[in-house]
Amino acid sequence: MAVTLAELAERFQCRVRGRPETAITGVAALETAGPREITYVSDKRHLGLLPGSAAGAVILTAADAAHYSGTALISDNPRLCFARVAALLHPGAPAAPGVHPSAVVAAGAVIDPSAAIGPLAVIGAGARIGAGCVVGAGCVVGAGVGIGARSRLVSRVVVNDDCVIGADCVVHPGAVIGSDGFGYARDGERWVKVPQLGRVVIGDAVEIGANTTIDRGALGDTVIGDGVKLDNQIQIAHNVRIGEHTAMAGCVGVAGSAVIGRRCTVGGQAGILGHLEIADDVHVTAASLVADSITEPGEYSSTLKAEPAEAWRRKVVRLSQLDDLARRLKRLEKEISELSKENKT
């Protein structure tokens, strides 16, 4: 597929500086792009690489384009523009509609004729697969599951009984939707399982990374809002609710019944304790532990960054001395107060 810069500019509300007739067939990194490829710069630290680029065009802001003499596509948001151009030029191979002969489809399942069911997939009784859906090789779709139009389960995805996935979603390999939540009652020295009777309900345009797990609710549902983006290896516990357009990086853990607002971001390896509420537009940095509800938007951190081991050891020693230092400080304050009283008399 080849598209001219003029066509890209018209489609994505940009303008061309240089050669609008340049034909673009793909995207590439700034250092490796060739004369029929387009790239972008959104970080000023990379402007120094521009003179050595052989790209057919570079997507830049108007200000950054002043540092480049070649053909440019001028955009207010180069990264966003690049994402849209890349999706246009690299749409992925379409799946052929139909059910592979090795797939197992239970009685009562309803599969739209335009959907594609891959080899060794299993579709449970009463499941509903929407128009244009792709259920990849080895996926298991449980009984009563609903999957909206144009959604794609890449391969080896498990969607357990009665869960719901909206339209235009992507679920990557190894993800498990609707496994039992971690719920047990104590009986003396033993644990008794609490049946997990809710579902997972996923909105539209959600993307779920490889090996991410989302547990079904205990009584109510676990809910993932429209436009949520979840990276690989994330654990979402039962009855969690995640608001629209929130994004989480890899290895985040969210404990049961936490409620996370809209447009939040959660950095990799962060942990969110159960039964908390996090407001809209909160940004939790990587490896932070959220142990209390957050009621105001903003950025929150609780992480000590890596540093030379010797410096870190000194700080750990000082942390262990805080109680003693606090007692000494309190004693000194008392002595100063008494001296002050004596001076006044």
N, C-alpha and C positions, 0 to 999 in steps of 0.2 A: 504494500500500500504506500503510495506517495502522495503527499499533500504539500502544496506550496505555502510559503510563509504568509502570503496574502490571504490564503484561505484560513490558515490558523488564526491570523489576526482578526479576521471577521468573525470567526466562530467563538473566539475567547475574549473578545473586546480588548484587544491589544493594538499596538501599532508597530509597523516595521520600520527600522532604520537600516537602509542599505538596499539589498536585492530582494524585493518581494517575490520574484519569480523563482527563487531557490526552492528546489524540491527536497522535501524531508521524508525519509523512509523509516527513521527510528530515533531512539534516544540513547544517550550514553553519558558516562562521566566526563567531566571537563577535561581530564588529562588524556582520555582515550577516544573522544568523539571524532568522527571523520567528517568529510565534506557533505555527506548526505544525512548527517545526524544532528540533533539539537540537544543542547544541555542547558544548564542554568547556574546562576550564582545568586545566593541569598545571604551569604555571610561575607562581610568585607574582608575577612582574613584570607579569602580565596581569590581576591581580585588580582593578586600578583601572578596567578596562574594564567590569566587571560591572554597575555601576549604569546604564549606558547601553544595555545589551543588551535587545533585544526578543524573545529566544529563548523558545520555549515551555518549555524546561528547559535547565539547564546541568549537566553531569557534573562533580562536584567531590569532593575528599576531605572528610571530616567537618570537619577543621580549616578548610579554605578556605571551606566553606559558611557559616561564621560571618560571612563578609564579604559575604554575599549574601542578600537578603530574598525573592527569587523562588523559583519551583519548582526543585528540584534533584534529581538522581539521585546518590545518595551511593555512591562507589566507592573502594576502596583504591588503585586504579590507573586514574585517569580516562582516560588516553590509550589503554590497552588496552581499556577498556570502550567508548570511542568507536569504536575500530577495529571491534569486533564489532557494535556497533549500525549503523555505516555499511555494513558488509558485508550485514547483514540487510535494511536499507532500500534499498540500491542494489546488487542482485545482478547487474546487467547482463542484457542481452537474451540469452535462450537461442538457441543455433544449431539450425537445423532439421536433423535427421539426414538423411544421404544424401550422394551424390557429385554435385557440380555437373557439368553436361554438358561444360564446357570443361576439367575436370580430366583428367589422364592417369594411369591406374593400370596398372602393368605386371602381366603374368601372374605369378601366384603370390603377389601381395600379399594379405594377409588384413586386411580392414577390418570391425570390429564394426558390425552394423546400426545401432547407436545413435550411431555417430560421424558427424561432419560434415566433409566435404572441400570446401573452398571453390573458387572459380573460379581456373583456371589453375594449380592445385596439381599437383605431380608426385609420384607415389608409386612407389618403385622395386620391383624384383622381390624377393619374399620379405619385404617389410616387414610389420610387424604393428602395427596401429593399434587400441588398446584401446577398451573401452566408454566412451561419453560423451566421447571425444576430439574436439577441434576442430583441424583443420588449415586455417589461414586462407589467404586469397587469395595466390597466387604462392609458396607455400612449396614447398620441394624436400625430400622425404624419401627418402634413398638406399636402395639395395638392402640388405636384411638388417637394417634399423633396427627397433628395438622401442620403442614408445611406450605407457606404462602408462595405466590408466583415468583418465579425466577430465582429462588433461593438455591444454594449449592452446598451439598455435603461432599467434601472433597474425596475422602476415602477413610475407611475404618472409623467412621463416626458412629456413635451410639446415641440414639434419642429414645429414651425409655417411655413407657406407656403414658398416653394422655397428655404429653407435653405439647407445646405450641411454639412454632417458629414462624415469624412473620414473613413478609415479602422482601426480596432483594437482600437476603442474608447470605453470608459465607461462613461455613464452619469447617475448620481445617482438620487434618488427620489426627486421629486419636482422641479428639474431644469427646467427653461424655456429658450428656444433658439429661438430668433427671434421675441420677443415682440417689439412693436413700441419704437423707441428711443424718448427721451424727446426733442421734437422740436416744438416751437411755435413762432409765429410772433405777435408783439404788434399792436393792433388796438385801439388806445385811451386807455380806461380803461379795454379793454377785450383782451383775448388771442385767436389767430387763429391758429389752428393746422397746422403744416407743414407735409404733407404726407411723411411717411417713406417708401421709395420705394426700398431700397437696401436689401441685404440678410445678413445672417451670414454664413461664410464659415469656417469650422473647418477642420484642417488637420488630419493626421494619428496619432494614438497612443496618443490621447488626453484624459485626465480624468477630468471630471467636477463634482464638489461636490454637495451635496444635497442643494436644494433651491438657487443655484446660477442662476443669470439671465444675459443673454447676449442679448443686444438689436440689432435689425437689423439696417443697415446703412440708412442714410437719402436718399442719392443718390447712392454712392458707397457701398461697402460691409464692414461689420465688419469682421475682419480676425483673426483667432486663429491658430498659426503655429503648425507644427508637434511637438509632444512630450510635449506640454504644459500641466502643471498640475495645476488645479484650485481647491482650497479647498471649503468648504461649505460657503454659504451666501456671495458670492462675487457679486458685481455689475459691469458689463462691459457695458459702454454706447455706443451709436451709433458711427460707423466709427473708433472705436479703432482698432489698429493693434498690436498684441502681437507676438513677434518673437519666433522661435523654441526653445523648451526646457526651456522656462521660467516657474517658479513656483511661485504661490501666495498663501499665507496663508489666513485663514478665515477673513471675514468682510472687505476685501480690497474694495475700491471704485475707479474706473477709469473713469474719465469724458470723454466726447465726443472728438473724433479725436486725442486722445493721441496715440503716437507711442512708443512702448516699445520694446527694442532690444532682441537679442537672449541670452539665458543662464542667464537671470536675475533672482533674487529672490526678492520677496516683502513680508515683514513681516506682520503679522496680524494687521488689523485695519488701515493700512496705506492708505493715500489718494493721488491720483495723479490727478492734475488739467488738464483741457482740453487743447488740441492743443499743448501739450508739446512733446518733443522727448527725449527718454532715450536711451543712448548708450548700446551696448552689454556689458554683464558681469558686470552690475551694481547690487548692493545688497542694498536694502532699508530696514532699520530695522523697527521693529514693531511700529505702531502708528505714524510714521513720515508723514509729509505733504510735498509732492513734488510740489512746486509752480513755479519752473523754470525748463527749460530743463537741462538735465545732459549730458555732452558731453564726459566725460572720465570714464572709468571703475573704480570700487572701491566700497567701502562701504559708505553709506550716512545715516545720522540720523538727526532728528529734535525733539527728544523727551526728556522730563524731566522725569526721573524715579521717582517712588513713594518713599516717605520718611516720617518720622514722621511728623504729621500735623503741629506741632509748628515750625519746621525748614522750612517747605514749606511756612507757613504764613509769616515768617520773610523775605524769599526771594521775595515773592510777594510784600511786602511793599517796599523793596529795588528797585524792578523793577519799581514801581510807582514813585520813586524818581530819576530815571535816567536822565530825562530832566533837573531837577534842578541841579543835580550833574554835568552834562555836561556844563551848564552855569557857575557854580562856577569854574570848571576846566579851562574854557576858560578865565575867569576873572583873575584867578591866573597866568595863562601863560602870559597874557598881562602885569600884574604887575611885574612878574619876568623879562620879556623882557625889560620893562622900567627901572627897577633897574639895570639891566646889562648895559644898555646904559649909565646911570648916572655914574656907577663905571668906565667905560672906559674913561669918560671925566674928 
